[in-house]
Amino acid sequence: MPPASLREHLHRVADWAADYRENIEQRSISPSVEPGEVTSLTSSAVPEKAEPMNRILADLEAVVLPGVLHWGHPGFVAYFGTTSNGPALIGEIAAAALNVSAMTWRTSPAATELETVVLSWIRQMVGLPDSFTGVVYDTASTGVLHALAAAREARGLDIRRRGMTGRTDVPRYRLYSSDQAHSSLEKAAIVLGFGEENVVRIRSDRDFRMDVEQLRAAVDADVRKGFLPFAVVATVGTTSTASVDPVRAISDVCRGHDMWLHIDAAYGGPMAILPEGRYVLDGAENADSIVMNPHKWLFVPLDFSTLYIRRPELLREVFSLTREYLKLDASGGAINYMDYSYQLGRRFRALKAWMTFRAFGRSGLESRIRENCRLAAHFANLVRSRSSFELAAPQSMGIVAFRFVSEGLDAETVDRINEGIVETVNHTGRAYMTHTNLDGRVAMRIGVGNLLTEERHLDDLWAQITRAAEIASHT
Ligand SMILES: Cc1ncc(COP(=O)(O)O)c(C=O)c1O
């Protein structure tokens, strides 16, 4: 593409992206496409000849847009309501233009050092001690996998070299988390060879926090069976309700059994930026590793996830492996992030985070997180104001789990009505939320994390929910 043409098309795409952001509220959030419909709009044959950029860009509207669920729409409060924003978008474009790979310091000094810088900024903002070393990965799922690989190596069984299979000296590794913890733990257990069955789910209490006495009992029982309790994952901000496990009490149990404590603060960690939110990381200084996802709640778009680890040398022990062609690049004493990961090539993820944090400033990040919490509290008050609804869990951070209730109807019918309300609301195109299951019962759930969401959007959502509930309970 000749430079003049590149310039022209970049300007067009810049206008397109700015228009998209500016007018997103006018769009219907959920696409009305059926599976396979987007595929049918494009050729199944490989494009044989070069196509003009104008035609390709026209298909952004004609082929792609009809199949987009608009996560950035202010009425989108599903999952954790992740969001895009101007500075981050600009950072992504610049990173794409540079297209460097931060395997080693030499392959990209700027990407490596800015990664270290933004990791330090996040650590300072949430108040973690600087004894934690950070690494950026794509997702929290990757982060926990690396943390548990380090925890596995910490037992001194030389698993990196000798593996786990065919050995009689490797006990059954056991890992504990609450019944509310994220499924990424099972995925990590599958990949690392512990097996899904060895992730022990501990019952949570009425507020969906891990019951520490149950944890203690489960660990003791496993020790009696000759198993090896090696790690506990405490969650700060669970997926369904943003509940916060009692980290300090859990860390006491870990210390007693020499177990690794990993904190999954993928969602909830950034709450600790607020002075009034510091409680979420109480006891975190005792952890061995902590995951936080700025792409969930620190306004950095997908993907950008951080792992903080107290003994980074363990990650190196597992993952450092330098082939001849990289030896020169890897020399010189600077940090080479490839040594902390199974991944070799690494995007310049830090650029968008660096730009976002500078453009917002710490105070800007703080005020937006506080506003998200205020909006969630406002919505929880709306729920409380109606006797035909209840909070299904205490409102926590930006998350509200709630349900329609009716004494005159059986539980199954009420569950169906709750699911139906979510479907009805999502069909309007003006709002989008998700449901979950708490104590065996269906609950609706919103996550406020979108920078464009205002009180009026939640008021509108509430009006839609109550209307849908009225219709559903009379049919
Ligand atoms: C508490 C928690 N931990 C981990 C994850 C996994 O996050 P990721 O998509 O970054 O792997 C999620 C995803 O929603 C989550 O809710």
PDBQT file of the ligand as one rigid body, heavy atoms in Angstrom, charges set to zero:
ROOT
HETATM    1  C1  LIG A 501     -13.132 -14.034  38.573  1.00  0.00    +0.000 C 
HETATM    2  C2  LIG A 501     -12.609 -14.348  37.203  1.00  0.00    +0.000 A 
HETATM    3  N1  LIG A 501     -11.385 -14.861  37.069  1.00  0.00    +0.000 NA
HETATM    4  C3  LIG A 501     -10.879 -15.168  35.861  1.00  0.00    +0.000 A 
HETATM    5  C4  LIG A 501     -11.602 -14.962  34.717  1.00  0.00    +0.000 A 
HETATM    6  C5  LIG A 501     -10.994 -15.317  33.401  1.00  0.00    +0.000 C 
HETATM    7  O1  LIG A 501     -10.650 -14.141  32.756  1.00  0.00    +0.000 OA
HETATM    8  P1  LIG A 501      -9.950 -14.140  31.322  1.00  0.00    +0.000 P 
HETATM    9  O2  LIG A 501     -11.068 -14.030  30.328  1.00  0.00    +0.000 OA
HETATM   10  O3  LIG A 501      -9.087 -12.920  31.342  1.00  0.00    +0.000 OA
HETATM   11  O4  LIG A 501      -9.194 -15.388  31.169  1.00  0.00    +0.000 OA
HETATM   12  C6  LIG A 501     -12.892 -14.429  34.803  1.00  0.00    +0.000 A 
HETATM   13  C7  LIG A 501     -13.664 -14.176  33.596  1.00  0.00    +0.000 C 
HETATM   14  O5  LIG A 501     -14.703 -13.567  33.577  1.00  0.00    +0.000 OA
HETATM   15  C8  LIG A 501     -13.414 -14.131  36.081  1.00  0.00    +0.000 A 
HETATM   16  O6  LIG A 501     -14.658 -13.668  36.209  1.00  0.00    +0.000 OA
ENDROOT
TORSDOF 0
